[in-house]
């Protein structure tokens, strides 16, 4: 018998991950031109790092047959990106150094928009999987009640 709660848990896990990716990318975009008032400490972009659950790796390498124990996303971390700030010439800015340069966050807006779009698409895919599970459960209950 299929455990529908597992389908719902896996989809919920994926939706939670994609929501976090969207929030982090949105924060990065919002701070793309932020210097945080300091020449030496502009905003540092962040990335969501997710790993597969160990049970998923065992299914892929063949040491575990079947998807009965799959549980969704593994460990999730938000890490800062190791990138140097951009220097922008703006001598009128109060945060400018003695040469007139301001340290600006190294956020790549195009890359962040790609992350936003892929997060939205992956979230939608998880919603579709959740709805498919609900439809299967509903149909199974209809079949069981007609006897």
C-alpha positions in Angstrom: 0.0 0.0 0.0 1.2 3.5 -0.9 1.8 5.9 2.0 0.4 9.2 0.8 1.7 11.1 3.7 5.2 10.5 2.4 4.2 12.1 -1.0 2.9 15.1 0.9 6.0 15.3 3.2 8.4 15.2 0.2 6.4 17.9 -1.7 6.2 20.1 1.4 10.0 19.7 1.9 10.6 20.8 -1.6 8.2 23.7 -1.4 9.9 24.9 1.8 13.3 24.7 0.2 12.2 26.7 -2.8 10.5 29.3 -0.6 13.8 29.8 1.2 15.7 30.1 -2.1 13.2 32.7 -3.3 13.5 34.7 0.0 17.3 34.6 -0.2 17.4 35.6 -3.8 14.9 38.4 -3.2 17.1 39.7 -0.3 20.1 39.6 -2.6 18.3 41.6 -5.3 17.1 44.1 -2.8 20.6 44.7 -1.5 22.4 44.6 -4.9 23.4 48.3 -4.6 23.7 48.5 -0.9 27.0 49.5 0.6 25.6 49.3 4.2 27.3 52.6 5.0 30.7 51.2 5.2 33.5 51.1 2.6 34.9 47.9 3.9 31.7 46.0 4.6 29.2 46.0 1.7 26.3 43.5 1.7 27.5 40.0 1.1 25.2 37.9 -1.1 23.9 34.6 0.2 23.2 31.2 -1.3 21.0 28.3 -0.2 22.9 25.1 -0.2 20.8 22.0 -0.1 21.8 18.4 0.0 19.9 15.3 -0.8 18.7 13.1 2.0 20.9 10.1 2.6 18.1 7.7 1.8 17.8 9.3 -1.7 21.5 8.6 -2.4 21.0 4.9 -1.4 18.2 4.6 -3.8 20.3 6.1 -6.6 23.3 3.9 -6.0 21.2 0.8 -5.9 21.9 -0.2 -2.3 18.2 0.4 -1.4 15.4 -0.7 -3.6 12.1 1.2 -3.7 11.1 4.7 -2.6 9.4 3.6 0.6 11.8 5.4 2.9 12.3 8.6 0.9 11.9 11.7 3.0 12.5 14.8 0.9 15.3 17.4 1.1 18.3 16.7 3.3 20.3 19.4 5.0 19.7 23.0 4.1 22.1 25.9 4.8 22.3 29.6 3.9 25.9 30.5 3.3 27.5 33.8 2.3 29.1 34.0 -1.1 32.9 34.5 -1.1 33.1 37.4 -3.6 34.9 40.6 -3.6 32.8 43.8 -3.6 32.6 45.9 -6.8 34.1 49.3 -6.8 32.0 52.0 -8.2 33.2 55.6 -8.8 31.0 57.9 -6.9 33.0 60.7 -5.3 29.9 62.5 -4.0 28.8 59.4 -1.9 29.5 59.8 1.8 30.8 56.2 1.9 33.4 56.9 -0.8 37.0 56.3 -0.1 39.7 58.9 -0.6 39.9 58.1 -4.4 36.1 58.4 -4.7 35.2 54.7 -5.0 32.4 53.1 -3.1 32.4 49.3 -2.3 29.2 47.9 -3.7 27.8 44.4 -3.1 28.9 41.8 -5.7 25.3 40.7 -6.3 24.7 39.6 -9.9 21.1 40.7 -10.6 20.8 38.4 -13.7 21.9 35.4 -11.7 19.5 36.2 -8.9 16.6 36.5 -11.3 17.5 33.1 -12.8 17.4 31.8 -9.2 14.0 33.4 -8.7 12.5 31.9 -11.8 13.9 28.5 -11.2 12.6 28.6 -7.6 9.2 29.5 -8.7 9.1 26.7 -11.3 10.4 24.1 -8.8 7.8 25.3 -6.3 5.1 24.9 -8.9 6.4 21.4 -9.7 6.1 20.5 -6.1 2.6 21.8 -5.9 1.7 19.7 -8.9 3.2 16.6 -7.3 1.2 17.4 -4.1 -2.0 17.8 -6.1 -1.3 14.5 -8.0 -0.9 12.8 -4.7 -4.2 14.3 -3.4 -5.9 13.2 -6.6 -4.6 9.6 -6.3 -5.7 9.5 -2.6 -9.1 10.8 -3.5 -9.5 8.3 -6.3 -8.3 5.4 -4.1 -10.9 6.4 -1.5 -13.6 6.5 -4.2 -12.6 3.0 -5.4 -12.6 1.7 -1.8 -16.0 3.2 -1.0 -17.8 1.8 -4.0 -17.4 -1.8 -2.9 
